[in-house]
Amino acid sequence: MRATTARALVLFALCACAGGKDAGVDITKPITGAEASNAAKAYEKGMQEKKDQNPIEATRFFEYVRNNFPYSQYASLSQLAIADMAFEREDWGLAATQYQEFVKSHPSHPRADFASFRVGQAYFNDRPSNVFLLPPSYEKDQAPVRQALEALNRFVNTYPKSEFAPKAREMVNDCREALAAHEAFVADFYWRREQWRGAAGRYMTLADTYGDLRAGRTHAEALWRAAQAYNNAKDPGDARKVLQRLVQEAPQDPRRKDAEALLKQIPANAPVTSPLEQKPQPEANEARPITPRELPSTPGERSQSESGPGVPPAGQESQQPVAPPEGPSPARPTNQPAPNPAPPQNPLSPPPTPPLAPSGGG
């Protein structure tokens, strides 16, 4: 069912963008002549139409081969040719899906490595780019970059000796550079707004996930910024842990002496704030640059709907407390102290979050 629907969408897309010699082509017209009874001739006819820039007519022959000669070698080649046409017209999402279906249907095919590589290449080509007068690419949605990275890593692990593996490894590095730049952009956004725990969490992600970039300098710089953020958040225990990592993991970094000096100022028994103990104020009720499809990576970046008791959601004013339901209140456990009430919050709405830069047009 899914394959039939996908084929219908392909034909619809081709009809929508067709022109020239393909204008007015009847895609339901039956195949006649020698091609009707010979898979090789029907496939060759489709390839000729593809070469002549007649995508609808080519697709008609390729689909005929797939439907009428499903066990022929030309059925798989026709499926690959349809994916190639989507790639050539820069329909990256459709091309990636069709190449994925080819690999799934024909994992041992001689051209399976090519199709697997093309999945990552299609997503890679769909990544945001830098265009004059538009926001930089690292401010835009990175979903295609993440998809490309996943697909390219899968390709390299599955086909390490493929002729396309060297190029795929270069593209993997480019994807990681792009994601690291985006992570640094979000971390700096939190830093400028003094959302220290959110910034620290992002810098730690940058250090742990992309620390090997730039000959390891990314690792040391991110650890140093994370330690500063924890120190600004009045979390000396967390700052001490990060500074110890900086001294141990980046002994040649020029900030090592500063880190050692700060370590002497922090007591060895300074408490470490665990994720469950992190305080939501002030971060829980402030703006945060969440990218579409992006989830918070640290508890300090919790969304407004997850704010603690007494904290109104963003954009809503709290006029008066909500009355409790009628009836007797449940007894409080006698072995736990009563929690302190949350301090009243400012009912004014938080400042607006700068929207993510649009990815359209680059």
C-alpha positions as CSV (number, residue, x, y, z in Angstrom):
1,M,0.0,0.0,0.0
2,R,2.8,2.4,0.9
3,A,4.7,1.6,-2.3
4,T,1.6,2.3,-4.4
5,T,1.0,5.6,-2.7
6,A,4.6,6.6,-3.1
7,R,4.4,5.8,-6.8
8,A,1.3,7.9,-7.2
9,L,2.9,10.8,-5.5
10,V,5.9,10.5,-7.8
11,L,3.7,10.6,-10.9
12,F,1.8,13.6,-9.4
13,A,5.0,15.5,-8.7
14,L,6.2,14.8,-12.2
15,C,3.0,16.1,-13.7
16,A,3.1,19.2,-11.6
17,C,6.6,20.2,-12.8
18,A,6.5,18.7,-16.3
19,G,6.9,20.9,-19.4
20,G,8.1,20.8,-22.9
21,K,7.9,17.4,-24.6
22,D,6.3,15.9,-21.5
23,A,3.4,18.3,-21.5
24,G,0.1,16.5,-22.2
25,V,1.6,13.0,-21.7
26,D,-1.0,10.4,-20.6
27,I,0.6,8.5,-17.8
28,T,-2.1,5.8,-17.9
29,K,-1.4,5.0,-21.6
30,P,-0.5,1.3,-21.9
31,I,2.9,0.2,-23.1
32,T,2.7,-1.4,-26.5
33,G,5.1,-2.9,-29.1
34,A,8.3,-4.8,-28.2
35,E,8.6,-3.1,-24.9
36,A,5.3,-4.6,-23.7
37,S,6.7,-8.1,-23.5
38,N,10.4,-7.4,-22.9
39,A,11.6,-6.0,-19.6
40,A,15.0,-5.1,-21.0
41,K,13.5,-3.1,-23.9
42,A,11.0,-1.4,-21.7
43,Y,13.8,-0.4,-19.3
44,E,16.1,0.8,-22.1
45,K,13.2,2.9,-23.5
46,G,12.7,4.4,-20.1
47,M,16.4,5.3,-19.8
48,Q,16.3,6.9,-23.3
49,E,13.3,9.0,-22.2
50,K,15.2,10.0,-19.0
51,K,18.2,11.0,-21.1
52,D,15.9,13.1,-23.4
53,Q,14.6,14.9,-20.3
54,N,11.1,13.4,-20.5
55,P,10.7,12.4,-16.8
56,I,7.0,11.4,-17.0
57,E,7.4,9.2,-20.0
58,A,10.5,7.7,-18.5
59,T,8.6,7.0,-15.2
60,R,5.8,5.4,-17.2
61,F,8.2,2.8,-18.6
62,F,10.0,2.3,-15.3
63,E,6.8,1.7,-13.5
64,Y,5.6,-0.7,-16.2
65,V,8.8,-2.8,-15.7
66,R,8.3,-2.8,-11.9
67,N,4.7,-3.8,-12.1
68,N,4.9,-6.4,-14.9
69,F,8.4,-7.8,-14.4
70,P,8.9,-7.6,-10.6
71,Y,11.4,-10.5,-10.4
72,S,13.5,-9.2,-13.3
73,Q,16.8,-7.4,-12.7
74,Y,15.4,-4.5,-14.5
75,A,12.7,-4.0,-11.9
76,S,15.3,-2.9,-9.3
77,L,17.2,-0.9,-11.9
78,S,13.9,0.9,-12.7
79,Q,13.3,1.7,-9.1
80,L,16.8,3.1,-8.8
81,A,16.3,5.2,-12.0
82,I,13.2,6.8,-10.5
83,A,15.1,7.8,-7.4
84,D,17.9,9.2,-9.6
85,M,15.4,11.4,-11.4
86,A,14.1,12.8,-8.1
87,F,17.7,13.5,-7.1
88,E,18.5,15.2,-10.4
89,R,15.5,17.6,-10.1
90,E,16.7,18.4,-6.5
91,D,13.6,17.0,-4.8
92,W,15.9,16.0,-1.9
93,G,13.3,14.6,0.5
94,L,11.6,12.4,-2.1
95,A,15.0,11.2,-3.4
96,A,16.1,10.2,0.1
97,T,12.9,8.3,0.7
98,Q,13.2,6.4,-2.6
99,Y,16.8,5.6,-2.2
100,Q,16.0,4.3,1.3
101,E,13.3,2.1,-0.1
102,F,15.7,0.7,-2.7
103,V,18.3,-0.2,0.0
104,K,15.6,-1.8,2.1
105,S,14.2,-3.8,-0.8
106,H,17.6,-4.8,-2.3
107,P,20.2,-4.8,0.5
108,S,22.5,-7.1,-1.5
109,H,22.2,-5.4,-4.8
110,P,25.5,-4.4,-6.4
111,R,24.4,-0.7,-6.3
112,A,23.0,-0.8,-2.8
113,D,26.1,1.1,-1.5
114,F,25.5,3.9,-4.1
115,A,21.8,4.2,-3.0
116,S,22.7,4.2,0.6
117,F,25.3,7.0,0.0
118,R,22.7,9.0,-2.0
119,V,20.3,9.0,1.0
120,G,22.9,10.9,3.0
121,Q,23.8,13.0,0.1
122,A,20.2,14.1,-0.6
123,Y,19.8,15.2,3.1
124,F,23.2,16.9,3.0
125,N,22.2,18.9,-0.1
126,D,19.0,20.0,1.7
127,R,20.9,21.5,4.6
128,P,20.6,25.3,5.3
129,S,23.2,27.4,3.5
130,N,24.8,30.8,3.9
131,V,23.2,33.4,1.6
132,F,24.1,37.0,1.4
133,L,21.8,39.3,3.4
134,L,20.1,36.2,5.1
135,P,20.9,34.9,8.6
136,P,23.8,32.5,8.8
137,S,23.1,28.8,8.4
138,Y,23.8,27.9,12.1
139,E,20.8,29.9,13.1
140,K,18.4,27.9,11.0
141,D,16.7,24.5,11.5
142,Q,19.4,21.8,11.5
143,A,17.0,18.8,10.9
144,P,18.4,18.0,7.4
145,V,21.9,18.1,8.8
146,R,21.0,15.6,11.6
147,Q,19.3,13.4,9.0
148,A,22.3,13.6,6.8
149,L,24.7,12.8,9.6
150,E,22.7,9.7,10.6
151,A,22.4,8.4,7.1
152,L,26.1,9.0,6.3
153,N,27.3,7.3,9.5
154,R,25.0,4.4,8.7
155,F,26.5,4.2,5.2
156,V,30.1,4.4,6.4
157,N,29.5,1.7,9.0
158,T,27.7,-0.6,6.5
159,Y,30.0,0.0,3.5
160,P,33.4,1.0,4.8
161,K,35.2,-0.1,1.7
162,S,32.8,1.5,-0.8
163,E,34.3,3.9,-3.3
164,F,31.9,6.6,-1.9
165,A,33.2,6.1,1.7
166,P,35.9,8.8,1.6
167,K,33.5,11.4,0.3
168,A,30.9,10.4,2.9
169,R,33.5,10.8,5.7
170,E,34.2,14.4,4.6
171,M,30.5,15.1,4.6
172,V,30.2,13.6,8.1
173,N,32.8,16.1,9.3
174,D,31.0,19.0,7.6
175,C,27.7,17.9,9.3
176,R,29.3,17.8,12.7
177,E,30.9,21.2,12.2
178,A,27.5,22.6,11.3
179,L,25.8,21.1,14.3
180,A,28.6,22.3,16.6
181,A,28.2,25.8,15.3
182,H,24.4,25.6,16.0
183,E,25.0,24.3,19.5
184,A,27.4,27.1,20.3
185,F,24.9,29.6,18.9
186,V,22.2,28.3,21.3
187,A,24.6,28.2,24.2
188,D,25.6,31.8,23.6
189,F,22.0,32.8,23.4
190,Y,21.4,31.5,26.9
191,W,24.6,33.1,28.1
192,R,23.6,36.6,26.9
193,R,20.3,36.2,28.7
194,E,22.0,35.0,31.9
195,Q,20.3,31.6,31.8
196,W,23.4,30.1,33.2
197,R,22.3,26.4,33.6
198,G,20.8,26.3,30.1
199,A,24.1,27.7,28.8
200,A,26.2,25.3,30.8
201,G,24.2,22.3,29.6
202,R,24.7,23.4,26.0
203,Y,28.4,24.0,26.4
204,M,28.7,20.5,28.0
205,T,27.0,19.0,25.0
206,L,29.3,20.9,22.8
207,A,32.3,19.6,24.7
208,D,31.2,15.9,24.9
209,T,29.7,15.5,21.4
210,Y,31.9,17.8,19.2
211,G,35.0,18.3,21.4
212,D,37.3,16.6,18.9
213,L,36.7,19.3,16.3
214,R,39.3,22.0,15.6
215,A,42.0,19.8,16.9
216,G,40.4,19.5,20.3
217,R,40.1,23.3,20.9
218,T,36.3,23.0,20.9
219,H,36.5,20.7,23.8
220,A,38.6,22.9,26.0
221,E,36.7,26.1,25.1
222,A,33.3,24.6,25.8
223,L,34.4,23.2,29.2
224,W,35.8,26.6,30.2
225,R,32.5,28.3,29.3
226,A,30.5,25.7,31.0
227,A,32.5,26.1,34.2
228,Q,32.0,29.9,34.1
229,A,28.2,29.4,33.5
230,Y,28.0,27.1,36.5
231,N,29.9,29.5,38.6
232,N,27.6,32.4,37.6
233,A,24.6,30.1,38.5
234,K,26.1,29.7,42.1
235,D,26.7,26.0,41.5
236,P,30.3,25.7,42.8
237,G,30.2,21.9,42.9
238,D,29.3,21.6,39.2
239,A,31.9,24.3,38.3
240,R,34.5,22.3,40.2
241,K,33.7,19.1,38.3
242,V,34.0,20.8,35.0
243,L,37.2,22.6,35.9
244,Q,38.7,19.3,36.9
245,R,37.8,17.9,33.6
246,L,39.5,20.8,31.8
247,V,42.7,20.3,33.7
248,Q,42.8,16.6,33.1
249,E,41.5,16.4,29.6
250,A,43.1,19.5,28.1
251,P,46.5,19.8,29.9
252,Q,48.0,21.9,27.1
253,D,45.2,24.4,26.9
254,P,46.2,28.0,27.9
255,R,43.3,28.2,30.3
256,R,44.6,25.4,32.5
257,K,46.4,27.8,34.9
258,D,43.2,29.8,35.3
259,A,41.3,26.7,35.9
260,E,43.7,25.5,38.6
261,A,43.5,28.9,40.3
262,L,39.7,28.7,40.4
263,L,39.8,25.1,41.7
264,K,41.8,26.3,44.7
265,Q,39.0,28.8,45.5
266,I,36.2,26.2,45.5
267,P,35.9,23.9,48.5
268,A,36.4,20.2,47.7
269,N,33.1,19.3,49.4
270,A,31.1,21.9,47.4
271,P,27.6,20.4,46.7
272,V,26.9,19.3,43.2
273,T,23.4,20.1,41.8
274,S,21.9,17.0,40.4
275,P,19.4,17.4,37.5
276,L,16.5,16.7,39.8
277,E,17.6,19.4,42.2
278,Q,18.2,22.2,39.7
279,K,16.1,25.2,40.5
280,P,13.7,26.4,37.8
281,Q,14.1,30.1,38.5
282,P,14.8,32.2,36.6
283,E,15.3,30.0,33.6
284,A,12.0,28.3,33.7
285,N,10.0,31.4,33.0
286,E,12.3,33.1,30.4
287,A,12.7,33.0,26.6
288,R,14.5,30.1,25.0
289,P,15.5,29.6,21.4
290,I,14.0,26.2,20.7
291,T,14.6,25.0,17.1
292,P,11.7,23.2,15.4
293,R,11.9,19.5,16.2
294,E,14.4,20.3,18.8
295,L,13.9,19.1,22.4
296,P,15.5,20.7,25.5
297,S,18.8,19.0,26.3
298,T,19.1,20.0,29.9
299,P,16.7,20.5,32.9
300,G,17.7,24.1,33.0
301,E,16.0,24.6,29.6
302,R,12.6,23.2,30.6
303,S,9.6,24.6,28.7
304,Q,7.1,27.0,30.2
305,S,4.5,24.2,30.7
306,E,6.9,22.4,33.0
307,S,7.4,25.4,35.4
308,G,7.3,24.7,39.1
309,P,4.4,25.5,41.4
310,G,3.3,29.1,41.5
311,V,5.0,29.9,38.1
312,P,2.5,31.0,35.5
313,P,3.1,29.8,31.9
314,A,4.6,32.3,29.5
315,G,2.1,34.8,28.1
316,Q,-0.5,34.3,30.8
317,E,-1.2,36.4,33.8
318,S,-2.0,35.0,37.2
319,Q,-4.8,37.1,38.7
320,Q,-5.6,35.0,41.7
321,P,-4.8,31.5,43.0
322,V,-7.0,28.7,41.9
323,A,-9.2,27.4,44.7
324,P,-8.6,23.8,45.7
325,P,-11.3,21.2,45.1
326,E,-13.9,20.8,47.7
327,G,-13.6,18.0,50.3
328,P,-11.0,17.1,52.9
329,S,-7.4,17.6,52.0
330,P,-5.3,14.4,51.9
331,A,-3.1,13.9,54.9
332,R,0.5,14.9,54.4
333,P,3.1,12.1,55.1
334,T,4.4,12.5,58.6
335,N,8.0,11.4,57.7
336,Q,8.5,14.3,55.3
337,P,8.8,18.0,56.1
338,A,6.2,20.3,54.5
339,P,7.7,22.0,51.4
340,N,8.2,25.7,51.4
341,P,5.8,27.6,49.2
342,A,7.2,28.9,46.0
343,P,7.8,32.7,45.9
344,P,5.3,34.7,44.0
345,Q,6.3,35.3,40.4
346,N,6.1,38.4,38.2
347,P,2.8,37.9,36.3
348,L,4.1,39.9,33.3
349,S,4.8,37.9,30.2
350,P,8.5,37.1,29.4
351,P,10.3,38.9,26.6
352,P,9.7,37.4,23.2
353,T,12.1,34.8,22.0
354,P,13.9,35.7,18.7
355,P,12.3,33.4,16.0
356,L,14.5,30.8,14.4
357,A,15.9,32.1,11.1
358,P,13.8,30.8,8.2
359,S,15.6,28.1,6.2
360,G,13.8,28.9,2.9
361,G,15.9,30.5,0.3
362,G,19.1,29.0,1.6
